[in-house]
Amino acid sequence: MLLRTWRFITLLFAALALTMTSAHLLELPQKMDYDASLYTAVNTTMYRYFAIVGGIYTVGSIVTAIVLAILVRHRRATRRWTLAGALALVLGFVTWLMLVEPVNTQIAAAQQTSPTTVPALWMGFRDRWEYGHATGFVFQLLGLSALIVSVLVEIPRGYHRKVSY
């Protein structure tokens, strides 16, 4: 029962984390056409809770996936897919740390010291920020997919259960 519950929690966190980067990916084409003032207005207001809630989802998905990998360490096929999923989630977070967070830090500092420079600063960092999120999306999607496969590989071939309604 512990393993099933932990798998559920892990898959839930990984799916919720994916929603954050998925939203960024879906917005990307439109936002790349925004002028500096609109882009700044959107980016400095819309994503306030992404950092808080998204951080909980992202770190939660990584921690639970690592714990899950420990729990399934004696199940060969499951272990491999679970480790792959955990690694992909970690890589997604590392991508965010390397590409997105430095931009967030510089923008936040500029808002405090010289707010008039923020639109130009955003324009200079826009590609890095947007494509950093897109790269994170790919890793998170791979991570969630591997975690789902880690469950599916334990279903015996030819297993059909009759369901009565």
DSSP file (Angstrom, degrees, kcal/mol; ACC not computed):
  #  RESIDUE AA STRUCTURE BP1 BP2  ACC     N-H-->O    O-->H-N    N-H-->O    O-->H-N    TCO  KAPPA ALPHA  PHI   PSI    X-CA   Y-CA   Z-CA
    1    1 A M     >        0   0    0      0, 0.0     4,-2.4     0, 0.0     5,-0.2   0.000 360.0 360.0 360.0 -37.8    0.0    0.0    0.0
    2    2 A L  H  >  +     0   0    0      1,-0.2     4,-2.8     2,-0.2     5,-0.2   0.924 360.0  49.8 -60.5 -44.3    2.9    2.4    0.8
    3    3 A L  H  > S+     0   0    0      2,-0.2     4,-2.6     1,-0.2    -1,-0.2   0.922 111.3  47.7 -62.8 -45.1    4.4    1.9   -2.7
    4    4 A R  H  > S+     0   0    0      2,-0.2     4,-2.3     1,-0.2    -1,-0.2   0.921 113.9  47.5 -61.9 -43.8    1.0    2.5   -4.5
    5    5 A T  H  X S+     0   0    0     -4,-2.4     4,-2.5     2,-0.2    -2,-0.2   0.919 112.9  48.5 -63.6 -43.9    0.4    5.7   -2.4
    6    6 A W  H  X S+     0   0    0     -4,-2.8     4,-2.6     1,-0.2    -2,-0.2   0.888 110.2  51.6 -66.6 -38.1    4.0    6.9   -3.0
    7    7 A R  H  X S+     0   0    0     -4,-2.6     4,-2.9    -5,-0.2     5,-0.2   0.932 110.0  49.8 -61.5 -44.6    3.6    6.3   -6.8
    8    8 A F  H  X S+     0   0    0     -4,-2.3     4,-2.5     1,-0.2    -2,-0.2   0.939 112.0  46.9 -58.8 -48.5    0.4    8.2   -6.8
    9    9 A I  H  X S+     0   0    0     -4,-2.5     4,-2.7     2,-0.2     5,-0.2   0.911 113.4  49.3 -61.7 -42.9    1.9   11.2   -4.9
   10   10 A T  H  X S+     0   0    0     -4,-2.6     4,-2.6     1,-0.2    -2,-0.2   0.938 112.7  45.9 -62.4 -48.3    5.0   11.1   -7.2
   11   11 A L  H  X S+     0   0    0     -4,-2.9     4,-2.4     2,-0.2    -1,-0.2   0.884 112.9  51.5 -63.1 -38.1    2.9   11.0  -10.4
   12   12 A L  H  X S+     0   0    0     -4,-2.5     4,-2.6    -5,-0.2    -2,-0.2   0.945 111.7  45.2 -64.9 -48.4    0.6   13.8   -9.1
   13   13 A F  H  X S+     0   0    0     -4,-2.7     4,-2.6     1,-0.2    48,-0.3   0.918 114.0  49.9 -60.6 -43.3    3.6   16.1   -8.2
   14   14 A A  H  X S+     0   0    0     -4,-2.6     4,-1.8    -5,-0.2    -1,-0.2   0.899 112.3  47.4 -64.3 -39.8    5.2   15.4  -11.6
   15   15 A A  H  X S+     0   0    0     -4,-2.4     4,-1.1    -5,-0.2    -2,-0.2   0.919 113.0  48.1 -67.0 -43.1    2.0   16.1  -13.5
   16   16 A L  H  X S+     0   0    0     -4,-2.6     4,-0.8     1,-0.2     3,-0.3   0.890 110.0  52.3 -65.6 -38.4    1.4   19.3  -11.5
   17   17 A A  H >X S+     0   0    0     -4,-2.6     4,-1.2    40,-0.3     3,-0.7   0.886 105.0  56.8 -62.3 -37.7    5.0   20.5  -12.1
   18   18 A L  H 3X S+     0   0    0     -4,-1.8     4,-2.6     1,-0.2    -1,-0.2   0.810  95.2  66.2 -64.1 -29.2    4.5   19.9  -15.8
   19   19 A T  H 3X S+     0   0    0     -4,-1.1     4,-2.1    -3,-0.3    -1,-0.2   0.867  98.1  53.9 -61.6 -34.4    1.5   22.3  -15.8
   20   20 A M  H <X S+     0   0    0     -4,-0.8     4,-1.7    -3,-0.7    -1,-0.2   0.963 114.8  36.8 -65.3 -52.3    3.8   25.2  -15.0
   21   21 A T  H  X S+     0   0    0     -4,-1.2     4,-2.4     1,-0.2   116,-0.2   0.827 113.7  58.4 -72.6 -29.5    6.2   24.7  -17.9
   22   22 A S  H  X S+     0   0    0     -4,-2.6     4,-2.5     2,-0.2    -1,-0.2   0.913 104.8  50.9 -63.3 -41.9    3.3   23.6  -20.2
   23   23 A A  H  X S+     0   0    0     -4,-2.1     4,-1.7    -5,-0.2    -2,-0.2   0.927 110.6  48.9 -60.6 -44.9    1.6   27.0  -19.6
   24   24 A H  H  X S+     0   0    0     -4,-1.7     4,-1.3     1,-0.2    -2,-0.2   0.916 111.2  50.1 -60.3 -43.0    4.9   28.8  -20.4
   25   25 A L  H  < S+     0   0    0     -4,-2.4     3,-0.3     1,-0.2    -2,-0.2   0.912 110.0  49.5 -63.3 -42.9    5.3   26.7  -23.6
   26   26 A L  H  < S+     0   0    0     -4,-2.5     4,-0.3     1,-0.2    -1,-0.2   0.807 114.0  46.1 -67.4 -29.1    1.7   27.4  -24.7
   27   27 A E  H  X S+     0   0    0     -4,-1.7     4,-2.5    -5,-0.2     3,-0.4   0.698  90.5  89.0 -82.8 -20.5    2.1   31.2  -24.2
   28   28 A L  H  X S+     0   0    0     -4,-1.3     4,-2.0    -3,-0.3     5,-0.2   0.861  81.9  51.1 -52.2 -51.2    5.5   31.3  -25.9
   29   29 A P  H  4 S+     0   0    0      0, 0.0     4,-0.4     0, 0.0    -1,-0.2   0.907 115.7  41.9 -59.1 -41.2    4.4   32.0  -29.5
   30   30 A Q  H >4 S+     0   0    0     -3,-0.4     3,-1.4    -4,-0.3     4,-0.3   0.923 113.2  52.3 -70.2 -43.0    2.2   34.9  -28.6
   31   31 A K  H >< S+     0   0    0     -4,-2.5     3,-1.3     1,-0.3    -1,-0.2   0.794  97.5  65.9 -66.6 -27.2    4.6   36.4  -26.1
   32   32 A M  T 3< S+     0   0    0     -4,-2.0    -1,-0.3     1,-0.3    -2,-0.2   0.714 102.1  50.8 -67.7 -17.5    7.5   36.5  -28.6
   33   33 A D  T <  S+     0   0    0     -3,-1.4    -1,-0.3    -4,-0.4    -2,-0.2   0.494  86.7 110.4 -95.0  -4.7    5.4   39.0  -30.5
   34   34 A Y    <   -     0   0    0     -3,-1.3     2,-0.1    -4,-0.3    -3,-0.0  -0.385  69.0-122.3 -69.7 146.0    4.8   41.3  -27.6
   35   35 A D     >  -     0   0    0     -2,-0.1     4,-2.8     1,-0.1     5,-0.3  -0.335  37.4 -92.3 -77.6 172.6    6.5   44.7  -27.5
   36   36 A A  H  > S+     0   0    0      1,-0.2     4,-2.2     2,-0.2     5,-0.2   0.864 123.0  48.3 -58.3 -41.9    8.7   45.6  -24.5
   37   37 A S  H  > S+     0   0    0      2,-0.2     4,-2.3     1,-0.2    -1,-0.2   0.917 115.3  43.0 -70.8 -41.1    6.0   47.3  -22.4
   38   38 A L  H  > S+     0   0    0      2,-0.2     4,-2.6     1,-0.2     5,-0.2   0.921 114.3  50.9 -69.0 -42.8    3.4   44.5  -22.8
   39   39 A Y  H  X S+     0   0    0     -4,-2.8     4,-2.7     1,-0.2     5,-0.2   0.914 112.5  47.2 -59.5 -42.8    6.0   41.8  -22.3
   40   40 A T  H  X S+     0   0    0     -4,-2.2     4,-2.1    -5,-0.3    -1,-0.2   0.915 111.0  51.1 -65.3 -43.8    7.2   43.5  -19.1
   41   41 A A  H  X S+     0   0    0     -4,-2.3     4,-0.5     1,-0.2     5,-0.3   0.921 114.5  43.4 -60.7 -44.0    3.7   44.0  -17.8
   42   42 A V  H >X S+     0   0    0     -4,-2.6     4,-2.6     1,-0.2     3,-1.0   0.955 116.6  45.3 -66.6 -50.1    2.8   40.3  -18.4
   43   43 A N  H 3< S+     0   0    0     -4,-2.7     4,-0.3     1,-0.2    -1,-0.2   0.747 113.0  49.2 -71.4 -24.2    6.0   38.9  -17.0
   44   44 A T  H 3< S+     0   0    0     -4,-2.1    -1,-0.2    -5,-0.2    -2,-0.2   0.501 125.4  25.4 -93.8  -2.2    6.2   41.1  -13.9
   45   45 A T  H X< S+     0   0    0     -3,-1.0     3,-0.8    -4,-0.5    -2,-0.2   0.696 113.5  55.2-123.4 -40.8    2.6   40.4  -12.8
   46   46 A M  T 3< S+     0   0    0     -4,-2.6     3,-0.4    -5,-0.3    -3,-0.2   0.803 104.8  49.0 -71.9 -31.6    1.3   37.1  -14.1
   47   47 A Y  T >> S+     0   0    0     -5,-0.4     4,-1.1    -4,-0.3     3,-0.5   0.227  70.2 112.8-100.9  14.7    3.9   34.7  -12.8
   48   48 A R  H <> S+     0   0    0     -3,-0.8     4,-0.7     1,-0.3     3,-0.3   0.900  86.9  37.2 -53.6 -46.1    4.1   35.8   -9.2
   49   49 A Y  H 3>>S+     0   0    0     -3,-0.4     4,-2.4     1,-0.2     5,-0.7   0.597  99.2  77.9 -87.3 -10.2    2.6   32.5   -7.9
   50   50 A F  H <>5S+     0   0    0     -3,-0.5     4,-1.4     1,-0.2     5,-0.5   0.912  95.4  49.8 -60.4 -40.6    4.3   30.3  -10.4
   51   51 A A  H  X5S+     0   0    0     -4,-1.1     4,-1.0    -3,-0.3    -1,-0.2   0.909 117.4  38.8 -66.2 -41.8    7.5   30.6   -8.3
   52   52 A I  H  X5S+     0   0    0     -4,-0.7     4,-1.6     2,-0.2    -2,-0.2   0.988 128.3  29.3 -73.3 -60.7    5.8   29.7   -5.1
   53   53 A V  H  X5S+     0   0    0     -4,-2.4     4,-2.4     1,-0.2    -3,-0.2   0.926 122.4  51.0 -68.4 -45.3    3.4   27.0   -6.2
   54   54 A G  H  X<S+     0   0    0     -4,-1.4     4,-3.0    -5,-0.7     5,-0.2   0.861 107.2  55.2 -61.1 -35.9    5.5   25.8   -9.1
   55   55 A G  H  X S+     0   0    0     -4,-1.0     4,-2.6    -5,-0.5     5,-0.4   0.905 108.0  48.1 -63.0 -41.6    8.5   25.5   -6.7
   56   56 A I  H  X S+     0   0    0     -4,-1.6     4,-2.4     2,-0.2    -2,-0.2   0.931 114.5  46.2 -64.1 -45.6    6.5   23.2   -4.4
   57   57 A Y  H  X S+     0   0    0     -4,-2.4     4,-2.4     2,-0.2   -40,-0.3   0.932 115.8  45.6 -62.0 -45.9    5.4   21.1   -7.3
   58   58 A T  H  X S+     0   0    0     -4,-3.0     4,-1.9     2,-0.2    -2,-0.2   0.952 117.8  40.2 -66.6 -51.2    8.9   20.9   -8.9
   59   59 A V  H  X S+     0   0    0     -4,-2.6     4,-2.8    -5,-0.2     5,-0.3   0.898 115.4  54.1 -65.5 -38.8   10.8   20.1   -5.7
   60   60 A G  H  X S+     0   0    0     -4,-2.4     4,-2.5    -5,-0.4     5,-0.3   0.905 107.5  50.1 -59.9 -41.8    8.0   17.8   -4.6
   61   61 A S  H  X S+     0   0    0     -4,-2.4     4,-1.8   -48,-0.3    -1,-0.2   0.890 113.1  46.2 -65.5 -38.5    8.2   15.8   -7.8
   62   62 A I  H  X S+     0   0    0     -4,-1.9     4,-2.3     2,-0.2    -2,-0.2   0.951 114.8  45.3 -68.7 -49.4   12.0   15.5   -7.5
   63   63 A V  H  X S+     0   0    0     -4,-2.8     4,-2.4     1,-0.2     5,-0.2   0.931 115.7  46.0 -62.0 -46.5   12.0   14.4   -3.9
   64   64 A T  H  X S+     0   0    0     -4,-2.5     4,-2.6    -5,-0.3    -1,-0.2   0.873 111.8  52.2 -67.5 -34.6    9.1   12.0   -4.3
   65   65 A A  H  X S+     0   0    0     -4,-1.8     4,-2.2    -5,-0.3    -1,-0.2   0.892 110.2  48.2 -67.4 -38.2   10.7   10.5   -7.4
   66   66 A I  H  X S+     0   0    0     -4,-2.3     4,-1.6     2,-0.2    -2,-0.2   0.927 113.2  47.2 -66.8 -43.8   14.0    9.9   -5.7
   67   67 A V  H  X S+     0   0    0     -4,-2.4     4,-2.4     1,-0.2    -2,-0.2   0.914 111.2  52.2 -62.4 -41.6   12.2    8.3   -2.7
   68   68 A L  H  X S+     0   0    0     -4,-2.6     4,-2.0     1,-0.2    -2,-0.2   0.900 105.1  55.2 -60.5 -40.6   10.2    6.2   -5.1
   69   69 A A  H  < S+     0   0    0     -4,-2.2    -1,-0.2     1,-0.2    -2,-0.2   0.874 109.4  47.6 -60.5 -36.2   13.4    5.1   -6.8
   70   70 A I  H >< S+     0   0    0     -4,-1.6     3,-1.2     1,-0.2    -2,-0.2   0.911 109.9  52.6 -69.1 -42.1   14.7    3.9   -3.4
   71   71 A L  H 3< S+     0   0    0     -4,-2.4     3,-0.3     1,-0.3    -2,-0.2   0.819 116.3  38.9 -64.0 -31.4   11.4    2.1   -2.7
   72   72 A V  T >< S+     0   0    0     -4,-2.0     3,-2.4     1,-0.2     7,-0.3   0.181  77.7 119.7-103.8  17.3   11.5    0.2   -6.0
   73   73 A R  T <  S+     0   0    0     -3,-1.2    -1,-0.2     1,-0.3    -2,-0.1   0.723  75.3  51.1 -58.4 -23.0   15.3   -0.5   -6.0
   74   74 A H  T 3  S+     0   0    0     -3,-0.3     2,-0.8    -4,-0.2    -1,-0.3   0.391  91.6  83.0 -95.5   3.6   14.7   -4.3   -6.0
   75   75 A R    <>  -     0   0    0     -3,-2.4     4,-3.4     1,-0.2     5,-0.2  -0.878  70.0-159.2-109.3  98.9   12.4   -4.2   -9.0
   76   76 A R  H  > S+     0   0    0     -2,-0.8     4,-1.9     1,-0.2    -1,-0.2   0.867  82.4  35.6 -51.2 -60.5   14.7   -4.1  -12.0
   77   77 A A  H  > S+     0   0    0      1,-0.2     4,-1.8     2,-0.2    -1,-0.2   0.910 121.4  47.7 -64.8 -42.3   12.5   -2.7  -14.9
   78   78 A T  H  > S+     0   0    0      1,-0.2     4,-2.7     2,-0.2     5,-0.2   0.908 108.5  55.4 -64.4 -41.8   10.6   -0.4  -12.6
   79   79 A R  H  X S+     0   0    0     -4,-3.4     4,-2.8    -7,-0.3     5,-0.2   0.915 106.7  50.3 -57.9 -45.4   13.8    0.9  -11.0
   80   80 A R  H  X S+     0   0    0     -4,-1.9     4,-2.4    -5,-0.2    -1,-0.2   0.937 114.0  43.1 -61.5 -47.9   15.3    1.8  -14.3
   81   81 A W  H  X S+     0   0    0     -4,-1.8     4,-2.4     2,-0.2    -1,-0.2   0.876 114.4  51.1 -67.6 -36.4   12.3    3.8  -15.5
   82   82 A T  H  X S+     0   0    0     -4,-2.7     4,-2.7     2,-0.2    -2,-0.2   0.921 111.3  47.5 -67.1 -42.7   11.9    5.4  -12.1
   83   83 A L  H  X S+     0   0    0     -4,-2.8     4,-2.7    -5,-0.2    -2,-0.2   0.905 111.6  51.1 -63.3 -40.7   15.5    6.5  -12.0
   84   84 A A  H  X S+     0   0    0     -4,-2.4     4,-2.4    -5,-0.2    -2,-0.2   0.916 111.4  48.3 -62.3 -42.0   15.2    7.9  -15.6
   85   85 A G  H  X S+     0   0    0     -4,-2.4     4,-2.2     2,-0.2    -2,-0.2   0.931 112.3  47.6 -63.4 -45.9   12.1    9.8  -14.5
   86   86 A A  H  X S+     0   0    0     -4,-2.7     4,-2.4   -21,-0.2    -2,-0.2   0.917 112.1  50.5 -61.6 -43.6   13.8   11.2  -11.4
   87   87 A L  H  X S+     0   0    0     -4,-2.7     4,-2.7     1,-0.2    -1,-0.2   0.911 109.6  50.2 -62.0 -43.2   16.9   12.2  -13.5
   88   88 A A  H  X S+     0   0    0     -4,-2.4     4,-2.1     2,-0.2    -1,-0.2   0.893 110.3  50.2 -63.8 -38.7   14.8   14.0  -16.1
   89   89 A L  H  X S+     0   0    0     -4,-2.2     4,-1.9     2,-0.2    -1,-0.2   0.906 110.8  49.4 -64.9 -40.6   13.0   15.9  -13.4
   90   90 A V  H  X S+     0   0    0     -4,-2.4     4,-2.7     1,-0.2    -2,-0.2   0.926 110.0  51.1 -62.4 -44.2   16.3   16.9  -11.9
   91   91 A L  H  X S+     0   0    0     -4,-2.7     4,-2.4     1,-0.2    -2,-0.2   0.870 107.1  54.1 -63.1 -36.3   17.6   18.0  -15.3
   92   92 A G  H  X S+     0   0    0     -4,-2.1     4,-1.8     2,-0.2    -1,-0.2   0.910 111.1  45.3 -61.3 -41.8   14.4   20.1  -15.8
   93   93 A F  H  X S+     0   0    0     -4,-1.9     4,-2.7     2,-0.2    -2,-0.2   0.897 111.2  51.9 -69.4 -41.1   15.1   21.9  -12.5
   94   94 A V  H  X S+     0   0    0     -4,-2.7     4,-2.4     2,-0.2     5,-0.2   0.899 107.7  53.6 -61.7 -40.2   18.8   22.3  -13.3
   95   95 A T  H  X>S+     0   0    0     -4,-2.4     4,-2.7     2,-0.2     5,-0.6   0.927 109.8  47.5 -58.5 -45.5   17.7   23.9  -16.6
   96   96 A W  I  X>S+     0   0    0     -4,-1.8     5,-2.7     1,-0.2     4,-1.3   0.928 112.1  50.0 -61.9 -45.0   15.5   26.3  -14.7
   97   97 A L  I  <5S+     0   0    0     -4,-2.7    -2,-0.2     1,-0.2    -1,-0.2   0.873 118.1  38.9 -61.2 -37.7   18.3   27.1  -12.3
   98   98 A M  I  <5S+     0   0    0     -4,-2.4    -2,-0.2    -5,-0.2    -1,-0.2   0.845 131.2  21.1 -83.8 -34.8   20.8   27.8  -15.0
   99   99 A L  I  <5S+     0   0    0     -4,-2.7     4,-0.4    -5,-0.2    -3,-0.2   0.845 129.6  28.9-104.8 -41.8   18.6   29.6  -17.6
  100  100 A V  I >X<S+     0   0    0     -4,-1.3     4,-2.2    -5,-0.6     3,-0.6   0.921 110.7  56.6 -93.1 -49.6   15.6   31.1  -16.0
  101  101 A E  H 3><S+     0   0    0     -5,-2.7     4,-2.6     1,-0.3     5,-0.2   0.868 102.8  55.5 -58.3 -41.3   16.4   31.9  -12.4
  102  102 A P  H 3> S+     0   0    0      0, 0.0     4,-2.1     0, 0.0    -1,-0.3   0.888 109.7  48.4 -59.4 -35.6   19.4   34.2  -13.2
  103  103 A V  H <> S+     0   0    0     -3,-0.6     4,-2.7    -4,-0.4     5,-0.2   0.938 110.2  51.0 -66.8 -46.7   17.1   36.2  -15.4
  104  104 A N  H  X S+     0   0    0     -4,-2.2     4,-2.5     1,-0.2    -1,-0.2   0.902 110.5  50.1 -55.9 -42.2   14.5   36.4  -12.6
  105  105 A T  H  X S+     0   0    0     -4,-2.6     4,-2.2     2,-0.2    -1,-0.2   0.915 111.8  46.6 -64.8 -44.3   17.1   37.6  -10.2
  106  106 A Q  H  X S+     0   0    0     -4,-2.1     4,-2.3     2,-0.2    -2,-0.2   0.890 113.1  48.9 -67.2 -38.8   18.4   40.3  -12.6
  107  107 A I  H  X S+     0   0    0     -4,-2.7     4,-2.3     2,-0.2    -2,-0.2   0.931 111.1  50.1 -65.9 -44.7   14.9   41.6  -13.3
  108  108 A A  H  X S+     0   0    0     -4,-2.5     4,-1.2    -5,-0.2    -2,-0.2   0.899 111.5  48.7 -60.6 -41.5   14.0   41.7   -9.6
  109  109 A A  H  X S+     0   0    0     -4,-2.2     4,-2.2     1,-0.2     3,-0.3   0.913 111.0  49.9 -65.1 -42.3   17.1   43.6   -8.9
  110  110 A A  H  X S+     0   0    0     -4,-2.3     4,-2.3     1,-0.2     7,-0.2   0.864 105.3  57.4 -65.6 -35.4   16.4   46.1  -11.7
  111  111 A Q  H  < S+     0   0    0     -4,-2.3    -1,-0.2     1,-0.2    -2,-0.2   0.841 111.9  43.0 -63.2 -31.8   12.9   46.6  -10.5
  112  112 A Q  H  < S+     0   0    0     -4,-1.2    -2,-0.2    -3,-0.3    -1,-0.2   0.878 127.4  26.5 -79.8 -39.9   14.3   47.7   -7.1
  113  113 A T  H  < S+     0   0    0     -4,-2.2    -3,-0.2     1,-0.2    -2,-0.2   0.864 138.5   5.2 -97.1 -40.3   17.1   49.9   -8.3
  114  114 A S    ><  +     0   0    0     -4,-2.3     3,-2.1    -5,-0.3     4,-0.4  -0.557  59.1 177.1-148.6  77.7   16.1   51.2  -11.8
  115  115 A P  G >  S+     0   0    0      0, 0.0     3,-1.2     0, 0.0    -4,-0.1   0.737  77.2  67.5 -57.8 -25.6   12.6   50.2  -12.8
  116  116 A T  G 3  S+     0   0    0      1,-0.2     4,-0.4     2,-0.1    -5,-0.1   0.728  96.4  55.6 -69.8 -18.6   12.8   52.2  -16.1
  117  117 A T  G <> S+     0   0    0     -3,-2.1     4,-2.3    -7,-0.2    -1,-0.2   0.582  83.0  90.2 -86.6  -9.7   15.4   49.7  -17.4
  118  118 A V  H <> S+     0   0    0     -3,-1.2     4,-3.0    -4,-0.4     5,-0.2   0.895  82.1  52.1 -60.0 -46.2   13.2   46.7  -16.9
  119  119 A P  H  > S+     0   0    0      0, 0.0     4,-2.1     0, 0.0    -1,-0.2   0.933 113.7  43.9 -57.6 -44.7   11.5   46.6  -20.3
  120  120 A A  H  > S+     0   0    0     -4,-0.4     4,-1.8     2,-0.2    -2,-0.2   0.888 113.6  51.9 -65.9 -37.5   14.9   46.8  -22.2
  121  121 A L  H  X S+     0   0    0     -4,-2.3     4,-1.5     2,-0.2    -1,-0.2   0.921 108.4  50.7 -64.5 -44.0   16.3   44.2  -19.8
  122  122 A W  H  X S+     0   0    0     -4,-3.0     4,-1.3     1,-0.2     3,-0.3   0.912 108.2  52.7 -59.3 -42.4   13.4   41.8  -20.4
  123  123 A M  H  < S+     0   0    0     -4,-2.1     4,-0.4     1,-0.2    -1,-0.2   0.877 108.4  51.1 -63.3 -36.0   13.9   42.2  -24.2
  124  124 A G  H  < S+     0   0    0     -4,-1.8    -1,-0.2     1,-0.2     4,-0.2   0.810 120.6  33.8 -69.1 -29.4   17.5   41.3  -23.8
  125  125 A F  H  X S+     0   0    0     -4,-1.5     4,-2.7    -3,-0.3     5,-0.2   0.432  88.0 102.7-104.6  -1.4   16.7   38.2  -21.8
  126  126 A R  H  X S+     0   0    0     -4,-1.3     4,-3.0     1,-0.2     5,-0.3   0.905  82.3  46.2 -54.5 -51.5   13.4   37.1  -23.4
  127  127 A D  H  > S+     0   0    0     -4,-0.4     4,-2.8     1,-0.2     5,-0.4   0.928 114.5  48.0 -58.8 -45.9   14.8   34.3  -25.6
  128  128 A R  H  > S+     0   0    0     -4,-0.2     4,-1.5     1,-0.2    -1,-0.2   0.919 115.6  44.6 -60.8 -44.2   16.8   32.8  -22.7
  129  129 A W  H  X S+     0   0    0     -4,-2.7     4,-1.6     2,-0.2    -2,-0.2   0.935 118.4  41.5 -67.8 -48.3   13.8   33.0  -20.3
  130  130 A E  H  X S+     0   0    0     -4,-3.0     4,-1.9    -5,-0.2    -2,-0.2   0.937 119.4  42.5 -68.0 -47.7   11.2   31.7  -22.7
  131  131 A Y  H  X S+     0   0    0     -4,-2.8     4,-2.3    -5,-0.3    -1,-0.2   0.755 108.6  61.0 -74.9 -22.5   13.3   28.9  -24.2
  132  132 A G  H  X S+     0   0    0     -4,-1.5     4,-2.1    -5,-0.4    -1,-0.2   0.916 107.3  45.1 -63.7 -43.7   14.6   28.0  -20.8
  133  133 A H  H  X S+     0   0    0     -4,-1.6     4,-2.3     2,-0.2    -2,-0.2   0.895 111.4  53.0 -65.4 -39.4   11.1   27.2  -19.7
  134  134 A A  H  X S+     0   0    0     -4,-1.9     4,-1.8     2,-0.2    -2,-0.2   0.900 109.1  49.0 -63.4 -40.2   10.5   25.3  -23.0
  135  135 A T  H  X S+     0   0    0     -4,-2.3     4,-2.0     1,-0.2    -1,-0.2   0.911 109.7  51.8 -64.8 -42.3   13.6   23.2  -22.3
  136  136 A G  H  X S+     0   0    0     -4,-2.1     4,-2.8     1,-0.2     5,-0.2   0.885 105.4  56.6 -60.0 -38.8   12.4   22.5  -18.8
  137  137 A F  H  X S+     0   0    0     -4,-2.3     4,-2.9     1,-0.2     5,-0.2   0.926 104.9  51.3 -57.9 -45.9    9.1   21.4  -20.2
  138  138 A V  H  X S+     0   0    0     -4,-1.8     4,-2.4     1,-0.2    -1,-0.2   0.932 112.6  45.3 -59.4 -46.8   10.8   18.8  -22.4
  139  139 A F  H  X S+     0   0    0     -4,-2.0     4,-2.5     1,-0.2    -1,-0.2   0.912 114.1  48.5 -65.2 -41.4   12.7   17.4  -19.4
  140  140 A Q  H  X S+     0   0    0     -4,-2.8     4,-2.8     2,-0.2     5,-0.2   0.896 111.0  50.6 -66.5 -38.4    9.6   17.4  -17.2
  141  141 A L  H  X S+     0   0    0     -4,-2.9     4,-2.5    -5,-0.2    -2,-0.2   0.921 112.1  47.4 -63.4 -43.2    7.5   15.7  -19.9
  142  142 A L  H  X S+     0   0    0     -4,-2.4     4,-2.5    -5,-0.2    -2,-0.2   0.900 112.3  51.1 -62.7 -40.2   10.2   13.0  -20.2
  143  143 A G  H  X S+     0   0    0     -4,-2.5     4,-2.1     2,-0.2    -2,-0.2   0.942 112.3  43.9 -63.3 -49.2   10.3   12.6  -16.5
  144  144 A L  H  X S+     0   0    0     -4,-2.8     4,-2.3     1,-0.2    -1,-0.2   0.914 113.5  52.4 -63.0 -42.1    6.6   12.2  -16.1
  145  145 A S  H  X S+     0   0    0     -4,-2.5     4,-2.5    -5,-0.2    -2,-0.2   0.922 109.5  48.4 -60.5 -44.9    6.5    9.8  -19.1
  146  146 A A  H  X S+     0   0    0     -4,-2.5     4,-2.1     1,-0.2    -1,-0.2   0.889 110.5  51.7 -63.8 -38.6    9.3    7.6  -17.6
  147  147 A L  H  X S+     0   0    0     -4,-2.1     4,-0.9     2,-0.2    -1,-0.2   0.890 109.8  49.1 -65.8 -38.3    7.5    7.5  -14.3
  148  148 A I  H >X S+     0   0    0     -4,-2.3     4,-2.2     1,-0.2     3,-0.8   0.924 110.6  50.2 -65.4 -43.6    4.3    6.4  -16.0
  149  149 A V  H 3X S+     0   0    0     -4,-2.5     4,-2.6     1,-0.2    -2,-0.2   0.867 101.6  63.7 -61.9 -35.0    6.1    3.7  -17.9
  150  150 A S  H 3< S+     0   0    0     -4,-2.1    -1,-0.2     1,-0.2    -2,-0.2   0.809 108.5  41.3 -60.9 -28.0    7.7    2.6  -14.5
  151  151 A V  H X< S+     0   0    0     -4,-0.9     3,-1.3    -3,-0.8     4,-0.3   0.884 113.2  52.9 -80.9 -43.7    4.2    1.7  -13.4
  152  152 A L  H >< S+     0   0    0     -4,-2.2     3,-1.7     1,-0.3    -2,-0.2   0.818  97.0  65.1 -65.1 -32.3    3.1    0.2  -16.7
  153  153 A V  T 3< S+     0   0    0     -4,-2.6    -1,-0.3     1,-0.3    -2,-0.1   0.677  95.8  60.3 -67.5 -14.1    6.1   -2.2  -17.0
  154  154 A E  T <  S+     0   0    0     -3,-1.3    -1,-0.3    -5,-0.2    -2,-0.2   0.562  80.3  97.4 -88.7  -8.1    4.7   -4.0  -13.9
  155  155 A I  S <  S-     0   0    0     -3,-1.7     3,-0.1    -4,-0.3     4,-0.1  -0.714  84.1-118.1 -80.5 122.1    1.5   -4.9  -15.6
  156  156 A P    >   -     0   0    0      0, 0.0     3,-1.7     0, 0.0    -2,-0.1  -0.263  32.5 -99.1 -60.7 144.7    1.8   -8.5  -16.9
  157  157 A R  T 3  S+     0   0    0      1,-0.3     3,-0.1    -4,-0.1    -4,-0.0  -0.351 109.0  19.2 -61.6 141.1    1.5   -8.9  -20.6
  158  158 A G  T 3  S+     0   0    0      1,-0.3     2,-0.6    -3,-0.1    -1,-0.3   0.579  85.2 155.2  75.9   7.9   -1.9  -10.1  -21.7
  159  159 A Y    <   +     0   0    0     -3,-1.7     2,-0.4    -4,-0.1    -1,-0.3  -0.582  11.2 168.0 -74.4 117.1   -3.4   -9.0  -18.4
  160  160 A H        -     0   0    0     -2,-0.6     2,-0.6    -3,-0.1    -3,-0.0  -0.994  16.0-164.6-130.6 125.5   -7.1   -8.3  -19.0
  161  161 A R        -     0   0    0     -2,-0.4     2,-0.3     2,-0.0    -2,-0.0  -0.940  19.9-129.8-111.8 125.2   -9.4   -7.8  -16.1
  162  162 A K        -     0   0    0     -2,-0.6     2,-0.5     1,-0.0    -2,-0.0  -0.561  20.7-155.4 -74.4 132.1  -13.1   -8.0  -16.7
  163  163 A V        -     0   0    0     -2,-0.3     2,-0.4     2,-0.0    -1,-0.0  -0.932   4.2-158.7-109.9 127.4  -14.9   -5.0  -15.3
  164  164 A S              0   0    0     -2,-0.5    -2,-0.0     1,-0.1     0, 0.0  -0.870 360.0 360.0-107.0 141.3  -18.6   -5.4  -14.5
  165  165 A Y              0   0    0     -2,-0.4    -1,-0.1     0, 0.0    -2,-0.0   0.388 360.0 360.0-110.3 360.0  -20.9   -2.5  -14.2
